[in-house]
Amino acid sequence: MEKHLSMECFSLYYYAVERMTVPPELAWIVPVIIPLIIGLLVGFIVKRTTKLVFCVVALVIILVVTGYVSFTFQDVYEKAMEFLPTIIEMGGGLKNILPYSCMMFLIGLALGLWKG
């Protein structure tokens, strides 16, 4: 019974994929538009994240100057050395995922950073 069900699912999937075709007149749009959209989203996220980081840094500076919080350089250095390698390691995988060598991605990234 299970073999029959899995073969039935496979045949339905194969039938759907076999029937799903993109007309040649529109097929060139997909490899152009997808990197552009990814670039727009990445640019938007980077711009918003950068703004948020600057706001948090400004808040911390104001809190330190007014005396609500006290940091020493050693405390900040130790925390940075604890978290930065992890952040760099996590971000290293993005270079294998993002199509950064595609011109449309770079155009989308620039638009996302500019208008985002």
PAZAPA-4460 file (N, C-alpha, C; in steps of 0.05 Angstrom, whole numbers, plus 32768, in hexadecimal, padded with zeros to 4 digits):
% residues 116
    n_x    n_y    n_z   ca_x   ca_y   ca_z    c_x    c_y    c_z   seq   type   mol
   8011   7FE8   8000   8000   8000   8000   8011   8019   8000     1      M     A
   8026   801A   8011   8037   8031   8013   8047   8035   7FF9     2      E     A
   8050   8020   7FEC   805E   8022   7FD3   804C   802E   7FBE     3      K     A
   8034   8025   7FBE   8021   802E   7FAA   801B   804C   7FAE     4      H     A
   8019   8055   7FC7   8013   8071   7FCD   802B   8082   7FC5     5      L     A
   8043   8079   7FCA   805B   808A   7FC3   805E   808B   7FA5     6      S     A
   8058   8075   7F97   805A   8076   7F7A   8044   8088   7F6E     7      M     A
   802D   8089   7F7B   8018   809A   7F72   801F   80B7   7F76     8      E     A
   802B   80BE   7F8D   8034   80D9   7F91   804A   80E1   7F7E     9      C     A
   805C   80CF   7F78   8072   80D4   7F65   8066   80D9   7F49    10      F     A
   8053   80C9   7F42   8048   80CC   7F27   8038   80E6   7F25    11      S     A
   802A   80EE   7F3A   801C   8108   7F3A   8030   811F   7F38    12      L     A
   8046   811D   7F47   805A   8132   7F46   8067   8133   7F2B    13      Y     A
   806D   811C   7F1F   807A   811B   7F05   8067   8127   7EF0    14      Y     A
   804D   8121   7EF2   8039   812B   7EE0   8037   8149   7EE2    15      Y     A
   8037   8154   7EFB   8035   8170   7EFF   804E   817F   7EF4    16      A     A
   8065   8174   7EF9   807E   8180   7EEF   807F   817E   7ED1    17      V     A
   8077   8168   7EC6   8077   8164   7EA9   8064   8178   7E9B    18      E     A
   804E   817E   7EA7   803A   8190   7E9C   8041   81AD   7EA0    19      R     A
   8052   81B3   7EB5   8058   81CF   7EBC   806F   81D8   7EAA    20      M     A
   8069   81E7   7E96   807E   81F2   7E85   807A   8210   7E83    21      T     A
   8090   821E   7E7F   8090   823B   7E7C   8093   8240   7E5E    22      V     A
   8083   8251   7E53   8086   8258   7E36   80A2   8264   7E31    23      P     A
   80AE   825E   7E1B   80C9   8269   7E15   80CA   8287   7E15    24      P     A
   80B4   8294   7E0E   80B3   82B2   7E0E   80B7   82BD   7E2A    25      E     A
   80AF   82AE   7E3E   80B0   82B8   7E5A   80C7   82AB   7E6A    26      L     A
   80D3   8297   7E5F   80E7   8288   7E6E   8100   8298   7E75    27      A     A
   8107   82AC   7E66   811E   82BD   7E6B   811A   82CF   7E83    28      W     A
   8100   82D4   7E8A   80FA   82E7   7EA0   8101   82DB   7EBB    29      I     A
   80FE   82C1   7EBF   8102   82B5   7ED9   811F   82B9   7EE3    30      V     A
   8134   82B2   7ED3   814F   82B6   7EDD   8157   82D4   7EE0    31      P     A
   8147   82E6   7ED5   814D   8302   7ED8   813F   830E   7EF0    32      V     A
   8126   8307   7EF4   8115   8313   7F09   811C   8308   7F25    33      I     A
   8121   82EE   7F27   8126   82E2   7F41   813E   82EE   7F4F    34      I     A
   8156   82F1   7F42   816C   82FE   7F50   8166   831B   7F57    35      P     A
   8157   8329   7F46   8150   8344   7F4B   813F   8346   7F65    36      L     A
   812C   8335   7F68   811A   8334   7F80   812B   832D   7F98    37      I     A
   813C   8319   7F96   814D   8312   7FAD   815F   8329   7FB5    38      I     A
   816A   8337   7FA1   817B   834F   7FA7   816C   8365   7FB4    39      G     A
   8153   836A   7FAB   8142   837E   7FB8   813D   8377   7FD5    40      L     A
   8136   835E   7FDA   8131   8356   7FF6   814A   8358   8007    41      L     A
   8161   834F   7FFD   817A   8350   800D   8181   836D   8012    42      V     A
   817F   837E   7FFE   8185   839A   8002   8173   83A7   8017    43      G     A
   8159   83A1   8015   8146   83AB   8029   814D   83A2   8045    44      F     A
   8153   8388   8048   815A   837E   8062   8174   838A   806D    45      I     A
   8188   838D   805C   81A2   8398   8064   819E   83B5   806D    46      V     A
   818F   83C4   805E   818B   83E1   8065   817C   83E3   8080    47      K     A
   8167   83D4   8083   8158   83D5   809C   8169   83CC   80B4    48      R     A
   8178   83B7   80B0   8189   83AC   80C5   819F   83C1   80CD    49      T     A
   81AA   83CD   80B9   81BF   83E2   80BE   81B3   83F9   80CE    50      T     A
   819C   8402   80C7   818F   8418   80D6   818A   840F   80F3    51      K     A
   8180   83F7   80F6   817B   83ED   8111   8194   83EC   8122    52      L     A
   81AA   83E2   8116   81C3   83E0   8125   81CD   83FB   812D    53      V     A
   81CC   840F   811A   81D4   842A   8121   81C3   8436   8137    54      F     A
   81A9   8431   8137   8198   843B   814D   819F   842E   8168    55      C     A
   81A4   8414   8168   81AC   8407   8181   81C7   8411   818B    56      V     A
   81DA   8415   8179   81F4   8420   8181   81F1   843C   818C    57      V     A
   81E0   844D   817F   81DB   8468   8189   81CE   8467   81A5    58      A     A
   81BB   8455   81A9   81AE   8452   81C3   81C2   844A   81D8    59      L     A
   81D3   8437   81D2   81E7   842E   81E6   81FB   8444   81EC    60      V     A
   8203   8454   81D8   8215   846A   81DD   8208   847F   81EF    61      I     A
   81EF   8485   81EA   81E0   8498   81FB   81DE   848D   8218    62      I     A
   81D8   8474   821B   81D6   8468   8236   81F1   8468   8244    63      L     A
   8207   8464   8236   8221   8464   8242   8229   8481   824A    64      V     A
   8223   8494   8239   822A   84B0   823E   821A   84BA   8256    65      V     A
   8201   84B3   8258   81F1   84BD   826F   81F6   84AD   8289    66      T     A
   8203   8497   8287   820A   8488   829F   81F7   8472   82A7    67      G     A
   81E3   846C   8296   81D0   8457   829D   81DD   843B   8299    68      Y     A
   81F1   843A   8287   81FE   8420   8282   821C   8426   8282    69      V     A
   822C   8414   828D   8249   8418   828C   8256   83FF   827F    70      S     A
   8266   8404   826B   8275   83EF   825D   8292   83F6   825F    71      F     A
   82A2   83E1   8260   82BF   83E5   825C   82C6   83DA   8240    72      T     A
   82DC   83E3   8236   82E5   83D9   821C   82E9   83BB   821D    73      F     A
   82F3   83B1   8233   82F8   8394   8236   82DE   8384   8234    74      Q     A
   82C8   838E   8241   82AE   8380   8240   82A4   837F   8223    75      D     A
   82A6   8395   8215   829C   8396   81F9   82AD   8384   81E8    76      V     A
   82C7   8384   81EC   82D9   8374   81DC   82D3   8356   81E0    77      Y     A
   82CF   834E   81F9   82CA   8332   81FF   82B0   8328   81F3    78      E     A
   829B   8339   81F4   8281   8332   81E8   8283   8331   81CA    79      K     A
   8292   8343   81BE   8296   8343   81A1   82A4   832A   8198    80      A     A
   82B9   8322   81A6   82C8   830A   819F   82B8   82F1   81A3    81      M     A
   82A3   82F3   81B4   8292   82DC   81B8   827E   82D9   81A2    82      E     A
   8272   82EF   8198   825C   82EE   8185   8265   82F1   8168    83      F     A
   827A   8301   8163   8281   8306   8147   8289   82ED   8137    84      L     A
   8298   82DA   8142   829E   82C2   8132   8285   82B3   812A    85      P     A
   8272   82B2   813C   8259   82A4   8136   824A   82B2   8120    86      T     A
   8249   82CC   8121   823B   82DC   810D   8248   82D9   80F2    87      I     A
   8263   82DA   80F1   8272   82D7   80D8   826E   82BB   80CD    88      I     A
   826D   82A7   80DD   8269   828C   80D4   824D   8288   80C8    89      E     A
   8239   8294   80D5   821E   8292   80CB   821C   82A2   80B0    90      M     A
   8228   82B8   80AE   8227   82C8   8096   8237   82BD   807F    91      G     A
   824B   82AC   8085   825C   82A0   8070   824C   828F   805D    92      G     A
   8237   8283   8066   8226   8272   8055   8217   8282   8040    93      G     A
   8213   829C   8045   8204   82AC   8032   8213   82AF   8017    94      L     A
   822E   82AE   8018   823D   82B1   7FFF   8238   829A   7FEC    95      K     A
   8230   8283   7FF6   8229   826C   7FE5   820C   826C   7FDC    96      N     A
   81FB   827C   7FE9   81DF   827C   7FE3   81D7   8293   7FD1    97      I     A
   81E1   82AB   7FD7   81D8   82C3   7FC8   81E6   82C5   7FAD    98      L     A
   81D7   82CC   7F99   81E3   82CF   7F7E   81F1   82E9   7F7A    99      P     A
   8206   82EF   7F8A   8212   8309   7F8A   8222   830F   7F71   100      Y     A
   8227   82FC   7F60   8235   8301   7F47   8222   8308   7F30   101      S     A
   8208   8306   7F35   81F4   830C   7F20   81EE   832A   7F20   102      C     A
   81EF   8336   7F08   81EB   8352   7F05   81CF   835B   7F0F   103      M     A
   81BB   834B   7F0A   81A0   8352   7F13   819E   8352   7F32   104      M     A
   81AC   833F   7F3F   81AD   833F   7F5C   81B9   8359   7F66   105      F     A
   81D0   8361   7F5A   81DD   837A   7F63   81CC   8392   7F5E   106      L     A
   81BD   8393   7F48   81AB   83A9   7F43   8195   83A9   7F58   107      I     A
   8189   8392   7F5E   8175   8390   7F72   817F   8397   7F8E   108      G     A
   8198   838F   7F94   81A4   8396   7FAD   81A7   83B5   7FAF   109      L     A
   81B1   83C1   7F9A   81B4   83DE   7F9A   8199   83EC   7F9D   110      A     A
   8185   83E3   7F8F   816A   83EF   7F92   815F   83EB   7FAE   111      L     A
   8163   83D3   7FB9   815A   83CE   7FD4   8168   83DF   7FE9   112      G     A
   8182   83E3   7FE5   8190   83F4   7FF8   8188   8412   7FF5   113      L     A
   8183   841A   7FDC   817C   8436   7FD7   8160   843C   7FDF   114      W     A
   814D   842C   7FD6   8131   8432   7FDB   8125   8424   7FF3   115      K     A
   8133   8410   7FFE   8128   8400   8014   8125   840F   802C   116      G     A
***
